[in-house]
Amino acid sequence: MSQIDVLMLVEPGSLLLDLAGPAEAFRLANQALQRRGEPPAFRLRFIAAQPEAESSVGLQLAGLEPLPDTLPASAWLMLVGCRHRRADEPEPDSAQIAAALRTERWLAAQGQVLLASGGRLLSICSGALLAARAGLMRGRRCTTHHELLDELRHAAPETEVVDNRVFVVDGPVASSAGITAGIDLCLHLIAQHCGDAIGAAVAQTMVVYLRRSPQDPELSPMLAHRNHLHPALHRAQDAICADPRAEWSLDRLAALAHVTPRHLSRLFASHAGTTALHYLQAIRLERARKVLATGATLGQAAELAGFSSEQQLRRARRASQAS
């Protein structure tokens, strides 16, 4: 898995949560990967037209990288939201205006190259407006904060602006609504790039729901039965999520959790409200669902999810629907 440069564009007045929330999600994904003995997947970089910027809450952000002349071909460029200028604030001075124009020109040029070379453009909240002004939303489906939807439609009349969505993914362009929706989007992309188990681990650490796509239920099966703090049970559940195809027996799970099989059964019952077998089945069904969504056959989905046959997968789906 190649490491991705995640470049976060910082402007004066950048919403600190838009910036810090996604950055923490990527940091925690690297941490979860390293716990599994794997290399980090993301390299965080913070870029700006000026070396310093004041955030939305007045915190000064310093040591920002200058806008690069070229972007790595596979980079993810993230545009975060900015606070509205207050009525009692002075108008921007000439240096601030020049920096804003330099940012828009740079984005218009580099954004097109990035999208054509396999990179991704991500926007949070009013970041979609900046992308629209740079011509990067033309012909795309996108969203933004609910208070800015009409403004986005005006700024990008050739764009399909989607209401009432947490986030929208249209090819290499992904946009999200305000503030915490940026975390939802990043969790979705982390799960896509690093696997469901890593996405679920990050969501669990951040104590947020894992929304896999705009159409999916808010609570992922990867997070169900995980609202407990028992480390031994988490170790068993992490192992199942990381490799649902494996031949998981209660003895093997108990050995990984460093408890006896009988004690592990009690932990599943008292802390997760289910059994180890039912939990394994739910994770395998979720894996099969995702594989089927890619156009795979039922047989392929059964094999990749850890079911012994199509018939076993069908029986498991019927039992799940009946319950």
N, C-alpha and C positions, 0 to 999 in steps of 0.2 A: 504494500500500500504506500504510494508516494505521498510525501509531505506537501501540504497545500499552504501557500502563502495567503493568509487572510488579512487583507489591507482594509483598515477602518478609517474612512475619511472623516477628519475632525474639522468642524467649522466653529467660529465663534457662536456661543449659545447652544452648542450641542447638548442634547438631553443626556444627562449622565447615565440614567438607567438604560437608555437605548444603546449606549456604548458599553457599559460595564456588564449588563446582563448577558448579552451574546459572548463577550470576551470571556466571562467566567465559564460559560457553557463549553467553549472550545478548550479552555484550560483544563476543566474537569474531564473532558473527553481524553485529552492527552494523559492525564493522571490515571484514568481507568485503564487505558491501553498499557501504560507502563506497569501497572499492577499485574497484568497478564503476561508481562515479559515482551511486549511489543513496542516498537518505536513510536514516538509521538506522530500524530497525523496532521497537526496544524501548527503553523508558525505565525504568531500574531504580530502585526505591524500597525503602527498608528501614523498616518500621513496627513499633511496639511500644507496649505499655501504659506503659512507662517510657522515659525518654530514654537510659538506659544498660543494658547487660546483659552478664553474663560468659558467654563461650562455653564449650563443652565442654572446651576445653584451657586455660581460664583467661584467654584473651585478652579484654580489655575492649572491647566494641563500644559506641561513643558516637555522639552526633549522630543518633540514631534519630528518625524522624518519629513524632508521636503518631498513634494510631489515627484515621483520617479519619472524619468524620461521614457521608460518602457516598463510594462508590467509582465511578470512571468506568465507564460502561456496558459497555465492551469490555475491562475490565481482566482480568489474570490474577493471581489471588491464590495465593501459594505458601506452604504450611505445611511447615516443615522439622522433622526429628526432633530430639529432645532426649535428652541422656544420662540414665541412671537415677541417682537419688540414692543415694549411698553409705550404707552402714549406719551409719558413724561420723559422718555429717553431721548438724548440728542440724535440727530441724523448721523449715519455713518460718515466718517471722514474719508478723505481721498485715498488713504492707504488701505482702509477697510474695503472700500468699493473696488479698488484695483485687485485686492486679494480675492474677492468674491468672483470678479470677472475672470481672473486667472484660473480659479478653480473650475468654473463652468467650461471654459475653453479646453482645459486639460481633460476634463471628464468627457466632453463631446468627442475629442480625438481618441483618447485612450480607451474609452468605453467600447467604441465600435470595434477597435482592434482586439480587445479582450474577448468580446462575445464571438468574434469570428475565429478565434484561436483556441477555443475550448475552455475559456474561463467562465465565471459566473458573476452576475450583478445582483446584489441583494440590497433591498431597501427596507427601512423601518420608518413608520410614521411619515413625516413630511419629507423624508429622503426620497420618496417617489416623485415629489414635485421637482427636486433637483435633477433627477434622472429624466423627467419629462422635458424640462427646459433644455437639457443637453441632447434631446432627440432620441433617447435610448428606450423609450416606452412605445414608440410608434408601432402600431399593428400588434401590440401585445395585450394580454389580459393581465390586470394588476389590481391592487387595492391599496388603501392607505387608511389613516385614522378617519373615523366616521365624520368628524367635523370638517375634513378636508376633501371629501369625495367630489363635491361640485367644483372645487378649485382645481382638482386634478383633471376633471373632465374638460374644464376650460383650457387648461395648460396643454392638454394632449388630446385634441378632439378625435384623432385617429386611433385612440386607445380604448379598449373595452374595460371600463372601470367596474369592478365587481363590488357590490355592497355586501355588508354583513358577513364578511369572511375574516377569519383569524389571519390567514395568509393565502396567497395564490402563487402557484408555481407555473410558469409558462416557459418551457425549455430552459435556457440558461439564465432567465430572468425570474427572480423570486421577490415578491413584495409582501409586506405584512402591515397590519394595523398598528395601533399605537403601543408604545412602551413594552409591556410584557409579551405582546404578540411576537416581538422580535426574538424572544427566548423560544417560543413555540416553533418558529421557523427554523432556528438554529438546531433545535433538538431533532426536527424532521430531517435536516440535511446531515447531521451527525449520524443518525441512524442509517441513512442511505449510504453514507461513505464508510462508516466503521462497523455497521451491523446493529441489529436491534438491541442486543444485550448491552452494548456501550451506550446507545441512546437512552435505554431504560435506566442504566446506572447513573447517568448524568441527571436525568429527571428526578430520580429518587434522591440524589444528593442535594439537588436544588429545591426539593419539596414542591414540585410542580407537576401538573398533569402532562402526559405525553400525547399531544395531538399529532397523529401520524400524517394526516393529509386533511385538506379542508372538508372532505366529505365524511371522514371517519368519526366514530364516537370519541368523546373527549378523553375517556380513560382507556388506555391501552391494556390489553390482556397481559402485556409484559410487566405492567405495574400492579395488576390485580393481586390481592393476597400479600402485598408487600408493605402494608402500613403497620409494621412492627419494627422493633429494634434488636431482635435477637441475632447475634452475629453468626451462630452456627446454622440457623435456618437460612439466613441470607447467603451463606456460602453454598448451600445445597441448591437454592433457587438460582444463584448466579451461574452455577455449573450447567444446569438444565437450559437456561436461556442462551448460554454461550454455544452449546452444542446439543440441540434437541434431537439430533439423529443418533446420538450415542445410545448404547445399550445400558440404560440406567436401571439398576436394581436398587432396592432400598439399602442393601448392604454397601453397595458402591457409593451411594450418596452419603450414607452415614460415615463412611471412612473419610470422605472429603470434608465433611462437616466436623469431624473429630468427636463424634458422639456415637452411641450405640444405635442400631436400627430401631429398637423399641423406643428409645428416647426421641429419635428423629420423628417417628410417627406421632408421638405426643406433641412435639413442637409444631408440626403441620396442623394438627387438630386445634391446639390451644391458641396459637399465634396467627396462623394463616386461615383458619376456618375451613380447611379442605384436607385432602389426603395427598401424599406425594404422587400417586398415580394420576389422580384427577388434575393436579397441577401440571404434570408432564404432558398430559393429553391436551390441556388448554394451550400450552405453549406450542405444541406440535400443530394444532389446528390453526393457530395464528400464523405460523410459518407457512403452512399449506395455503392459507388464504392469500398471503402476499405473493407466493409463487404462482398461484392461479391467476392473480391480477396481472402478471406479466405476459399471459397468453400461453402458459405451459399446459400440458395435458394433465388429467387427473392422476395418471400413473407417475408422471414426473414429479408432481406435487407430493404424492404419497412418499416417493423415494427420498426427496430432498427434505421432507419434514420428519422422517424417521418412522413412518408407518410401514408395516410389512407388505401391504398390498393396497390396491385401490379399494377393495372391499372393506378392509379395516378402516380406511379413511372415511368411506361412506357411512359406516356404522357409527364412527365417532362424531361425524357431522350431525347425523340424525339424533343421536343421544344429546348432543349439545343444544340443538334446536328444541328438543322436547323439554329440556330442563329450563 
